[in-house]
Amino acid sequence: MADDKRGREDQARNEERRQRARAIAAELERGDEPEPPVEPAVLADLESELESVSFPATGADVVETVGDREIESVDGPYTVEELVADTDAERFDTPESVRVRVQRPTVATAMKRVVEAAGTLRNEELGDSQRTTYEKTFRELKAIDADDEDEGIEVVADWTVNRIHEKETLPGSRAVRRRAAEFCQANGYEIRNDEWLGI
């Protein structure tokens, strides 16, 4: 690549794609997290339907093509449109990356709200690492066995979206984790200091 502005931009985009691919690969390798509430066969069917999408694709591309596709989960049915932000800011490199996103509907719904709220900001965008830490916080809240209703995810998603709208900036990843830890403490959920939410 040439050492000019376009070459540097291409290199930056390629690096972002590689980082997203590494994040997805790491997500798939994790075996210690709770089982996703969507059957693997349902996710395989979705991946085959996504073959008509040209990847890399935006969330808007995915929603346009398979947005009305229903996904059965233990929590009930969801459509892809309910789980993927209908925006160009959301990017997917492969059909598998869409599958990873929708395999945990409660977390995906919360992240969709956060991504769409972040899309309203004029001078700031939700970067990959911040998005990953927000999502990890929601996954940790989902893993709390005592919180069967996933109230923690809803509370933290509401708080995050409200902060974005009120302060017109993204709350820091640590602030989101702190809010999740406060919810856990207020509701008697035990969090150890060495855990993600143990701030």
N, C-alpha and C positions, 0 to 999 in steps of 0.2 A: 504494500500500500504506500502511496505517496505520503511524504511528510508535509501535508498541508492540512487545512481546516477540515476538508471532507474526509481525508484519510484518518485523522484523529477521531472524528465523529464516528466513522465506521468501526474503528478499533474499540471505542467506548461502547457502542451498541453490541458488538460481538462479545465483549467482556460481560456485559449485562446478561446476554443470552446464556453464556456459560455459567454465570452465577445462578441464574434461575434453574438451569438444568441440574447443577450440583445440589441445589436446595430440594428439588423434586426427588432426585436420587436418594438423598439422605432421608427424606420423608418416607419413601417406600421401604428403605432398609430398616427403619425402626420397628422392632418387634415387641417392645415393652409397653407400647401405648394400647389403650383399650381398642377392642375390635371396632371397625367402622360399622355404623348402623345400616349400611346398604350392602345387600348381597353382591358378591363378586360377579355373578352372572348378569345382574342388572347393569353393573358398571361395564361389563364386556359388551353388552348390547349397545350401550351409549357410545362406547368407543367406535363400534362399527358404524353407527349413524354419523359420527363425526368425520368419517372418511370423505364426506362431500365438502368439508370445510378446508380451505387452503391455509396451512400452517406455515409460519407463525400467524396467529389470528388474535384479534381483539375480543374482549368480552362481548362487544356489540355484534361481531361476526358470529360468535357462538350462539348468542341469544336469537339472532335473526334466523339462523339455520335450524336449531333444535330447541329453541326456547320453550315450546309447548310440550316437549317430551317429558312425560311423567316418570318420576323415579320413586319406587316404593322403598320405604325405610321402616325401621322399627317404630319411629315416631310418627309415621303416616306418610301419605304421598306428598311429593314436592315436584314442581316443574323446574326445569333447568333455569328458566327465567327468574325463579325465586331464589336461586342459589348463586348465580353469576351476575356480576354488575354489568349492566348494559351501557358500557362506556369504552372509549378507545384507550383509556388509561390502564385498563386491565388487559394483560397480554398472556397468551398461551403459546408455547413453542410446539407442543405435540398434543394429540388427543389424550395421551396418558396424563398430561398436566391438568387437563379439564377433569379427568376422572379423579385425580388426587383432590382437587378442589371440592367436588360434590360428594365425596364419600362420607363426609361428616356434615350432614345438612344443617344442624344447629349452629355449628361453627361457620359454615359457608354463608348462612343467612346473616349472621352478625357481621362477618367481614364484608358482605355485599353492602350493608348499610354504611359501614365505615368508609369503604372505597367511594361510594356515591357521595357521601358527605364531603370527603376530601376533594372530590372533583369540583366542588363549588368554590374552592379556594382559588384566588387569582394568582398569588405569587408563591405557591408552595404545592408540591406534589408528594404523594405517598411513595417513598422509595422502597425497593425490594427488601432491604434489611429491616426497615421499620415495619413493613407489612408482615414480614415473617415473625417478628417479635410480638406484634399484636395478635396474630393468629395463634402463636404458641400459648399466649396467655389465655385465649378462649379455649384451646384444647385442654389446658391444665384445669380450667374451671369445669369443663365437660367431664374430666376424669374423676371429679369428686363424687364418690358413690352416694353420699348422703343427699346430694342435691339432685334428686330425681327429676325435678321440673326444669332444670337448667336455668333457674332464676338468676344465678350469678352471671351467666353469659348475657342475659337480657339487661341486667343492671349495668354491667360494665360497657356493653355496646351503647346503651342509652347515654351513659355518662360521657363516653368518647365522642359520640355524635353531637351531644349538647356542647361540649367543649369546643369542638370544631366550629360550630355555628356561632357560639357566643364570643369566643376569643379570636376567631378567624385565623386560627393556626392549628397545626396538628399537635396533640399532646405528646410529650415524650414517651418513649416505650416504658421507661421506668415509672412514670406517673400512672400509666395504664396498669402496670403490674401492681403498683401500690394500691390503686383503687380496688383491684381484684382481691388483694390481700386483706384490705379493710372489710370488704364484703364477707370474706371467709371468717375473719375474726368476729365480726358482728353476729354471724349466724352459727358460731360454735364449731366451724369446720377446722380441724387441726391441720396446720401447715408447719412443717419443719423448716428451720432456717436454711438448710442446704437444698431446699426445693426451689423451683422456679418462682413460685409466689411468696416464698419466705424472705421478704425484703426486710 
